[in-house]
Amino acid sequence: MISRSIRKNRRYTLRENLTGWVFLLPALAGFLFFFLLPIIAGVMFSFSDYTGFNLDSLQFVGLSNYQKMFSDDYFLQALRNNVVYALLFTPLTLILALFFASTLNRVVFGRKFFRICFFLPYISSMVSIAVVWKLIFNPTGGPLNLLLAGIGIAEPPKWLMSSNWALYAVIIISVWKSFGYYMLILLAGMQTIPSYLYEAAEIDGASSFQRYRKITLPLLSPTIFLCIVMLLINSFQVFDLVSVLTKGGPGYATQVLVFRIYTEAFTYSRMGYASAIAYFLFLIVLVITIIQFIGQKYWVHYE
């Protein structure tokens, strides 16, 4: 009787396990074919001269693709542009998001309306945004240069048509498009801070600035840290705005790493070299993220 019960329990357990694996199979198959295998293939291609067409002629070239990067002027230009983009985009977006989140946190009426207004650019179509900003940055009849000329600037920048200003124009658009998303994250973090802390500080005579510096910023630091990590990762993944707005131009003024990967792979059919750049980019993002996680213990306040 006992053995029959044990066999029945084993069959039931086996049936449960099989049912679970059947439900997991689509997700596992998707992970295997669309994530794991491309990663393995990309690593293999980065050590080869693969062109993307014929696997039969694929030859192992060792580290030559990785060595080529540091003598490739186009890659080095893209790397420099990406570093400048990251160093400007990250703090500007964070400062704007923090400013408007702090302002909206004090607003009683119309908070939902302003949240929607600031968040709309983030969910708007990149093509429509590019068209609108091309008109704004038009060097001859654009409203921005007309405004600058109206306040006495004799030679306003040519923006997207200038190799000196095009990257900064892309950064301005990126900041405008993105800060609303991070503003909502920071605003949500501010609203979790207990109000009694502010009341106690006010009773003790702390000013508004002191309450913000001693209460809001320390308790918001985990949220700020999350935003910084996301911003830096996103700054090295920028592609769609550059592709739609400038195609990496004028010249190579707005060429960034992901756009360089795309150009090498699909314009010049150098899949092996593009894979090497992609994994070098992965290494950059990994190192930056590790440094941030190591450094967070010196300034992030966890309750």
N, C-alpha and C positions, 0 to 999 in steps of 0.2 A: 504493500500500500504506500509505504514511504517512497520507494523507488519510483513508483508511478507518478507520484506528486512531484518528485524532483525532475523527472523527464518532462512533465507538463510545464514546469516552471522554466526549464531550459528552452523548450520550444517557444514559449511565450517571449522569453528574453531575446531569442534569435529573431523572432518575427519583429519585435520592436526595433532591434538593431538594423535589420534589413529595411524596414520602413523609414527609419531615420536616414540611412544612406541613400535611399531612393530620392528623398526630398532634398538632400544635400548635393546630389549628383549634378544638377544644372549649374549650381553656383560653383562647384569644384571644376566642372568642365570649362566654364567661363574664365575662372581664375587661371586654369592651366593653359588654355589656348590663346587668351587675350592679354595675359599678364606675365606668367612665369616663362613660357616658351619665347615670347619676344625679348624678354630680358636676357635669357641665355643666348639666343641668336644674336642679339646686339653685341654682347661681350665677344662672341666668336668673330663677328664681322669687324669689330674694331681692331682686330689683329690680322686683318686680311685686306686684299685689294678689291673686295666685292663691289660690283657696279650696280647691282639691283636687278640684273637681267638673267645672267647665266651662272648657275651654281657650279657648272662643270669646270669653268675656268678660274674658279676661286682659288687664290694662292695665299698661303700664310706669309705675312711680311713682318711678323714680330712687333716690335715697338716703334716701327718707322712712322706709323700714323700719329702716334703721340709725340714723337720727336719733331715731326713736321709742323705741328701746331705752333711751336715756339719760334719758328722761322717764317711763319706765314703772316704777312703784314695784314691781310684781311681779317684773320682770326684775332690778332692782337688788337686791331682797331675795334672789332666787335666786343672784345673783353674790356677794353678801356671804356667804351660807351656804356656797357652794362654796369660797370662799377660806378661810373658817374650817375647813371640812372638810379641805381640802388641807394647811393649816398644822399641823393636829393629827394627821391620819391618817398622813401621810408620816413624820414623825420617830418617832411612837409605834410604828408597825409596824416601822420599821427598827431601832430600839433593841431591841424585843422579839426580833426575828429574829436580831439580832447576839448578844444575850445567850444565847439558847437554842442557837444554832449554836456559840458558843464553849464552852458547857457540854457539848453532845453531842460536840464534837470531842475532849474529854478522857475521855469515857465509853468503857470497853472492852466491857462486857457490857450487852446490852439496847439498843444504839444503834438497831438496825433497828426495834425495837418502839416506841421513843419517836418516831422519825421518822414512823412511820405514824400514831401518835396525834396528833401536831401537824399533820400534813398532811390528816387526815380532814375537818376543817371546811372546807377550801378546796374540796374536791370534793363536799361535801354539797349537797343540794337547798336552794335559797334559801327555798322555801316552808316546808320543815320547820324550817330555822333560824329563820325569822321567828316561827313558831308557838311554838317553845321559848323564844325570848328574850322574846316577849310575856308568857309565863307568868312568866319570871324578873323582868321589869320591872313586873309587876302592882303598882300602888301600894298595894293593900290587903292582899292575901294572898300576894304574890310572895316567894320566898325571899330575894331581895336586900334588900328593905325590912324583912323580918322580922329579918334579920341586923343591919342598921343600927339598928333599934329595940332589938335585944338588947344592943348595945354603947353604948346611951345617947343615940342621936340621936332627939330627940323628934319632929321632923317630917322624915322622909326625903323625898327628891325624888319627884315624881310621874312622872318619867321620860318615857315616850312620851305621857303625857297633859298634860304641861306644855310650854308654848311656850319656856320657858327651858332645859329639860333635854332635850327630844326630840332635838335635833341631836347632843348629846353622847352620848346613848344609841345613836344610829345609828353614830357614830364608834367607840364601844366594840365594837359588834357587828362592824363592818367590820375593825377591827384584829384581833379574835379570829379572824375567818374567814380573814384574808389572811396573817398573819405566818408561818404554817407553810410556805407556798410560798416566801417569800423566805428563810426559815431554811434550806431545802434548797439554794437557790442559794448562799448564803453558806457553808454547810457544805462544799459541793463546792469552792468557792474556797479554803477553808482547807486542805482535804486535798491541794491541789496545791502548797502551800508546802513546799519541801524541808526535811526534818527536820535536815539537817546545819547549817542556819543556827541553829536553836534550840540544838543541841549546842555549837556554837562559842560562842554567846552565854552559855550556862550555864558553860562552861569559863572564860570571861572574867569571871564573877561577876555577870552580869546577873540581876536578880530576875524573878519571873514577870510582874509588871506591866511592867517594862522590856522584856522579850521581846515582850509583847503589843503595847506601844506602838511599839516600834522595828522589829519584824519583821512581826507579824501584820497590823496596820492598814495600813502602807504597801503591803505586797504584796497585800492584799485590796482596796485602794482602787479598782482597775478594776471589781471585782465590786460594791462598794458604790455606785459611780457608776451602774452598770447598774440596780441596784435603785432608786436615787433617781429616775432617769429614768422607769422603769416605774411607780413609785408615784405620781409627780406626774401622769403621763398618766392613770393609772387613777382618781386622785382627782377629775379633771374629767370622767370618764365614768360616775360612779356613777349608777345608775338603778334597777336591779332591787330592791335592798334597800329603797330609799325607796318604790318603787311597791308592793311587797308589804306593807311594815311600816306605813307611815304615810300613804301617798297624798299626801305633801307637807305634812301637817298635824302638829300641830294649827294651824289657820290656815295660815300659810305658813312655819312655823318650820323645816321640813325640806325646803323646796322648793329644788332645785338646778338647774343649767342644763339638763342633759339632760332632766330631768323637766319643766322649763318648756317646752322644745322640743316634747316629746310633748303637753303640755297645749294649747299654742297650735295645734299641727297637727291633733290628732285630737279635741279637745274643743270648740275654738272655730272650727275649720276655717280658720285663718289660716296657710295653708301658706307664703305669701310671707314673712310675719313670722317664722315658725318657721325657715325657711331662712336668714334673715338672722342670727338668734341662733346657728344652727348654725355658720355661717362665722365669726362673731365668736368662738365657742368654739374653732374650729380655729385662729384667729389667736392666741388666748391660749396654747394648747398649743404652737404653733409657736415663739412668742417665748420661752416658758419653756425649751423644749428647746434653742433656739439659745444662750440665756444659759448653760445648764448646760454645753454643749459648749465654749463659749468659756472658762468658768471652770474646767473640769477640768484645764487645764494647770498650774494653781497648786497643785493638791493630789493629783491622781491620779498614782500612780507606775507607770510602764510599764517593764518590764525591757528 
